[in-house]
Amino acid sequence: IAAGADMVGFARPALYAFLKKGTDGVTALIKCFKQELKTAMLLTGSKNVTALQRATRVYTGELHQWLSAYGWLDEGKQ
């Protein structure tokens, strides 16, 4: 989300979690995603998802090179 995503594909990881550990696995996966989102929001000072989408981001190393090569990096917003 902080990198610009409006949505995320969730079916495949949810299916794998279900096949591995049933509904408990899916529940654990959702809890993990929620915690990761809360952590990202805390670390960026974002009060909501809209604020997270506008958070300052820093890309370095191979990710920066990859994003730049595809023209997906707005140099003024990194």
ABEGO torsion letter per residue (X at the ends): XAAGBABBBAAAAAAAAAAAAEAAAAAAAAAAAAAAAAAAAAAAGBABAAAAAABBBBBBEAAAAAAAAAGABBAAAX
